[in-house]
Amino acid sequence: MLPGEISGHFDSKILFVSETGGAKNRKKRIAMIDFDGSNLTYLTNGDNLVLTPAFSKHNKDEIVYLEYRNKNPHIYRKNLATNKLTLIGNNMEMTYAPNFNPNGSNEILFSAAKNGISNIYKLNFDDGLIKQLTFDSDISTVPSWSPDGEKIVFVSDKTGIRKLYIMNRDGTDTRMISKGRWFYYKPSWSPDGKLISFVKMEKGEFYIGLMTPNGDNERNIMNAYLVEGIKWSPNGRYLIYSKQKGPFGKDSIPGIYIIDILTGIEHKINTPENQGATDPDWVRNKY
């Protein structure tokens, strides 16, 4: 049963973006809570727009996130113990969509734009080297590592429509895996490597779907007015995401949910009432 399964997650933390204020004065802050909604902590002050926070898989005291400063978006790496903040890719027009290597290596994937073209890069924090992995004239973005760090799934519009592709960690052997005719986005590799989750826009609705790494056995597991930011639970049984039920009133306030990929049962995470909550990430063990 889901309640019993959920009780096993009480020693985990959730990182997310808290949204307050009206449409003209929206304030977004990086926040962190225990799985049960307790111990809310704000990690940024809301002066700048922030998005897509992610826990490090190498250092439990580190996160990365996107922040707009002087109207330009860049990835920042923050040490929660020392509050040290490091800019990533300062010679690029913009950097976004950070994703830590899940095998524990001290490196991330990210997207960056140069001359208006978005490609995928890899940064090793130990030596500070940035390596470009795609060299497309089209958009290549939102990369996600395989659990062993040897493969990368990402989104590209090489065909004119956003599809899912896989390549080796060095950028070689790129191939398209999604087979549907709809728009695919936000892929995320399961911890056991057997599935890839994604967001799909089909006939004006957003769906969360699953497929195998070769693109087979695609299936939708839920849909809503708007779904964003899918990540896997540490045990690979659940997906966590933000969902907006509709365009008006309380339905327009996004919340964080998890769904059991086996039963389809959904559970809402307790974030502050009447505050929006988006871009969740999930890590085992309390800090």
SULTA-V9385 format. One line per field, one symbol per residue. phi: phi as a letter, one per 30 degrees, with the letter a starting at -180 (. if undefined). psi: psi as a letter, one per 40 degrees, with the letter a starting at -180 (. if undefined). A space follows every 50 residues. Layout:
# SULTA-V9385
phi = ???
psi = ???
This chain:
# SULTA-V9385
phi = .dedddedcdcccbcacccbjdddbdccbdbbbdedjdhdbccbcidbdb ahdbddccbdcbbbacbcbhicdbdbcbcddcidcbdcidccdabahdbd dddjddabcacbcbhiccbcbbbcddcidccdccbddcdbahdbddedic bbcacbcecjbdbcbbbddcjdhdbdcdcdccdcahdbdddcidbbcacb cbhibcbcbbaddcjdhdaccabaeabbidbcdecidbccacbcdadbhd ddddbcbbbdddcidcbdddcedicdbbhdbbbdidd
psi = iddddddeeefiihhihhhiiadefhhhihihiideeifhhheieedihi ifihiiedheeiiiihhhhfehhihihhhddeehhhhhfeeidiiifihi heeeigiiiiiihhfehhihihhhddeehhhhdifieihhagihiideed ihiihifdeeihihiiiieeeifhihdheieahiifihhideedihiihh hhfeihihiiiieeeifhiheiiidhhifhiiideediiiiihhdieiad eehiihiihhedeehihhigihhehihifiihiihi.
